[in-house]
Amino acid sequence: MKRKLLVVAGLALCGLSLVFAAGQKEAEGYSVTVVTGTTFEAKALEFENVSSVKLYEDDNQTLSELANGRVDAVITDRIVGINAISNERFNNLTIVGDLIYQEIIGVAIHKDNAALRQALNRSLAEIIQNGSYAEISTKWFGADILAGLDRPTTVPGEAAATDNSLTEAKNRGYVTFAMSGGYPPFNFYNDQNVLTGFDVEIARAVVENMGLEYRPVTTAWDGIIEGLRAKRYDGVWGSMAITDERLRIVDFTDPYYISGAQLVVQKGSPILGPETLAGNN
């Protein structure tokens, strides 16, 4: 495999010496950018024709880098990519190829808080059943994104939890969930600087169905699980994929949507899909 350069970039580095010429293929391969701490990072490093991977805090930055020609491709969530290319700001971008892999998305919960996790599962199932989920999904995506999909159980056959996490939440009257705040259309700040998005509205519907107040917080994605493990918030409701690695240190609710990794490029790019990055065409 070709030697690859991993570049960690942030707001302070945008537009500096890490800039590549628009549409230029590097001598040893393509440059790809992803959000740091996501499963997309490891996948990008696997591709034979990828010579550098740049990491940013959110997809506003990754897609801006691509739109401005400073990288050759972005790997992001399929629904995020579809939403982005409908925005005039990114009208020079397009999604290409099939899903790189499927992702099952749940809410990360501290391993000590099984009772709260089980209550969230029950409430989520109820809003799916009563049509509230479909209504919110249609608002953001034009359709029920769970329609026709099998929604697996994350922890099948478990006994009712006996810990105090649900009681504690009820006693204080609210539940806090963390997210990045930079992942449209799932969670982001709108033009009025109000936190909104699919994650925000689904989480609020689930928590309010439990008779509690929903309180979101935003934090950097690359430290979001450590914040959960330190119990700075009750969970991470921010489009986090359920992986074996994450399951070793936190628990997850049953999934609230299913999507996958998608490749986004500039229109007219020689990259036709994941097979191009893999060196198969």
C-alpha positions in Angstrom: 0.0 0.0 0.0 1.2 3.5 -0.8 2.5 5.6 2.1 -0.2 7.9 3.3 -0.1 11.3 5.0 -2.6 11.9 7.8 -3.2 15.6 8.4 -5.1 16.9 11.4 -6.7 20.2 10.4 -8.9 22.6 12.2 -10.4 26.1 12.0 -7.1 27.7 12.6 -5.4 25.8 9.7 -8.1 26.4 7.0 -6.6 28.0 3.9 -3.0 27.7 5.0 -0.2 25.6 3.7 -2.3 22.4 3.5 -4.1 23.7 0.4 -4.0 21.6 -2.8 -4.6 22.9 -6.3 -8.3 22.5 -7.4 -9.0 19.2 -9.0 -5.3 18.1 -8.8 -4.6 14.5 -8.3 -1.5 14.1 -6.1 1.5 12.2 -7.5 0.7 9.2 -5.3 -3.1 9.3 -5.1 -6.1 11.4 -4.0 -6.6 13.5 -1.0 -9.7 12.8 1.1 -11.1 14.6 4.1 -13.4 13.2 6.9 -14.6 14.3 10.3 -12.2 13.3 13.0 -13.2 10.5 15.3 -15.7 8.9 12.8 -15.6 5.4 11.3 -14.9 7.1 8.0 -11.3 7.9 9.0 -10.2 4.3 9.2 -11.9 3.4 5.9 -10.2 6.3 4.1 -6.8 5.1 5.2 -7.6 1.6 3.7 -7.9 2.9 0.1 -4.9 2.1 -2.1 -5.3 5.3 -4.2 -5.6 7.7 -1.2 -2.3 9.4 -0.4 -3.5 11.8 2.3 -6.4 12.1 4.8 -7.3 15.4 6.3 -9.3 15.5 9.5 -11.8 18.3 10.5 -14.2 18.9 13.3 -17.4 18.8 11.3 -18.8 18.4 7.8 -19.2 22.1 7.2 -15.4 22.1 7.0 -14.9 18.9 5.1 -17.4 19.8 2.4 -16.1 23.4 2.2 -12.6 22.0 1.6 -14.0 19.9 -1.3 -16.1 22.7 -2.8 -13.1 25.0 -2.8 -10.9 22.3 -4.5 -8.5 21.8 -1.7 -9.2 18.1 -1.5 -10.4 15.5 -4.0 -13.1 13.8 -2.1 -15.1 13.6 1.2 -16.4 10.5 2.9 -19.5 11.3 5.0 -22.9 9.9 5.8 -25.0 9.3 2.8 -27.9 11.5 4.1 -25.5 14.3 5.0 -24.1 14.2 1.5 -27.5 14.3 -0.2 -28.5 17.2 2.0 -25.3 19.1 1.2 -25.5 18.9 -2.6 -29.0 20.4 -2.4 -27.5 23.5 -0.9 -26.5 26.3 -3.3 -23.2 26.6 -1.4 -22.2 23.1 -2.5 -23.9 23.0 -5.9 -20.6 22.0 -7.5 -20.6 18.7 -5.6 -22.2 15.3 -6.3 -22.4 11.9 -4.6 -20.8 9.0 -6.6 -20.9 5.2 -6.4 -22.6 2.8 -4.0 -22.4 2.9 -0.2 -18.9 2.2 1.0 -20.4 0.4 4.0 -23.6 0.5 6.0 -23.9 2.1 9.4 -26.4 1.5 12.2 -26.9 4.6 14.3 -27.9 4.6 17.9 -27.6 6.6 21.1 -24.5 6.0 23.2 -25.2 5.6 26.9 -22.9 5.0 29.9 -22.5 1.3 30.7 -23.8 2.0 34.2 -27.1 3.5 32.9 -29.0 0.5 31.5 -32.3 1.5 33.0 -32.2 4.9 31.2 -31.2 3.1 28.0 -34.1 0.7 28.2 -36.5 3.5 28.8 -35.2 5.3 25.8 -35.7 2.2 23.7 -39.3 1.9 24.8 -40.0 5.5 24.1 -38.3 5.4 20.7 -40.4 2.3 19.8 -43.6 4.2 20.8 -42.9 7.3 18.7 -42.1 5.0 15.7 -45.4 3.2 16.3 -47.5 6.4 16.8 -46.2 8.1 13.6 -44.2 10.9 15.3 -40.9 9.5 13.9 -42.2 9.3 10.4 -43.5 12.9 10.6 -40.1 14.2 11.8 -38.2 12.2 9.2 -40.5 13.4 6.4 -39.9 17.0 7.5 -36.1 16.6 7.1 -35.7 14.0 4.4 -39.0 13.9 2.5 -39.7 10.3 3.6 -39.6 7.9 6.5 -36.0 6.8 6.5 -36.8 3.7 8.5 -39.6 2.5 6.1 -38.9 -1.0 4.8 -35.8 -1.5 7.0 -35.3 -4.1 9.7 -34.3 -2.3 12.9 -32.2 -4.7 14.9 -32.2 -4.9 18.7 -28.8 -3.8 20.1 -29.0 -5.9 23.3 -31.5 -8.7 22.6 -33.1 -10.6 25.4 -31.7 -8.6 28.3 -33.4 -8.5 31.7 -35.0 -5.4 33.1 -32.3 -3.1 34.5 -32.2 -2.3 38.2 -29.8 0.6 38.3 -30.9 4.1 39.4 -30.2 6.0 36.1 -33.9 6.4 35.1 -34.9 7.3 38.6 -32.2 10.0 38.8 -33.3 11.4 35.4 -36.9 11.6 36.6 -35.9 13.2 39.9 -34.1 16.0 38.2 -36.7 16.2 35.4 -34.5 16.3 32.3 -32.1 14.3 30.2 -28.9 15.8 28.5 -27.6 14.6 25.2 -24.3 15.6 23.5 -23.7 16.2 19.8 -21.2 18.1 17.6 -23.6 20.8 16.4 -21.9 20.7 13.0 -23.5 17.8 11.2 -26.4 19.1 9.0 -29.2 18.0 8.6 -28.8 15.9 11.8 -27.6 18.5 14.3 -26.4 22.0 13.4 -26.9 25.7 14.2 -29.2 27.4 11.7 -29.0 31.0 10.5 -30.6 32.2 13.8 -27.9 30.4 15.7 -30.5 27.9 17.0 -29.5 24.2 17.4 -31.8 22.1 15.2 -31.9 19.1 13.0 -33.2 15.5 12.8 -31.2 14.3 15.8 -32.5 17.2 17.9 -36.1 16.7 17.0 -36.1 12.9 17.4 -34.4 13.2 20.7 -36.8 15.8 22.0 -39.8 13.7 20.9 -38.4 10.6 22.6 -37.6 12.4 25.9 -40.8 14.4 26.0 -42.7 11.1 25.4 -41.0 9.9 28.7 -42.4 13.0 30.5 -39.0 14.6 30.8 -37.3 17.8 29.5 -34.8 17.4 26.7 -31.5 19.4 27.1 -28.9 19.2 24.2 -25.3 20.2 24.6 -22.7 20.6 21.9 -19.1 19.5 22.2 -16.1 18.5 20.1 -16.7 15.1 18.4 -13.3 13.6 19.0 -13.8 13.8 22.8 -17.5 13.1 23.0 -17.3 9.5 24.2 -14.8 10.4 27.0 -17.3 13.1 28.1 -20.0 10.5 28.3 -17.8 8.1 30.3 -17.1 11.0 32.7 -20.9 11.4 33.0 -20.9 15.1 31.8 -24.1 14.2 30.0 -26.5 11.3 29.9 -25.8 10.2 26.3 -24.6 11.0 22.9 -27.5 11.6 20.5 -25.5 12.8 17.5 -25.6 10.2 14.6 -23.0 7.9 16.2 -22.5 4.6 14.5 -22.7 1.4 16.6 -19.3 -0.4 16.3 -17.6 -3.2 18.2 -14.9 -0.9 19.3 -17.4 1.6 20.8 -19.4 -1.2 22.4 -16.4 -2.1 24.5 -16.6 1.2 26.4 -20.2 2.4 26.1 -23.6 0.9 25.5 -26.1 1.8 22.7 -29.8 2.1 22.4 -31.6 0.3 19.6 -30.9 2.1 16.3 -32.9 5.2 15.4 -31.7 5.3 11.8 -29.7 3.3 9.3 -27.5 4.9 6.7 -23.9 4.4 5.4 -20.6 5.9 4.3 -20.9 7.8 1.0 -18.3 9.4 -1.3 -18.8 13.0 -2.3 -16.7 14.7 -5.0 -16.7 17.7 -7.3 -18.8 17.4 -10.5 -16.6 16.2 -13.3 -14.2 14.5 -10.9 -12.2 11.4 -12.2 -13.3 9.7 -9.0 -16.3 7.6 -10.1 -16.9 5.8 -6.8 -15.1 3.8 -4.0 -13.6 1.6 -6.7 -11.5 4.5 -8.0 -10.0 5.1 -4.5 -9.4 1.4 -4.2 -7.5 1.3 -7.4 -10.0 -0.9 -9.2 -10.5 1.3 -12.3 
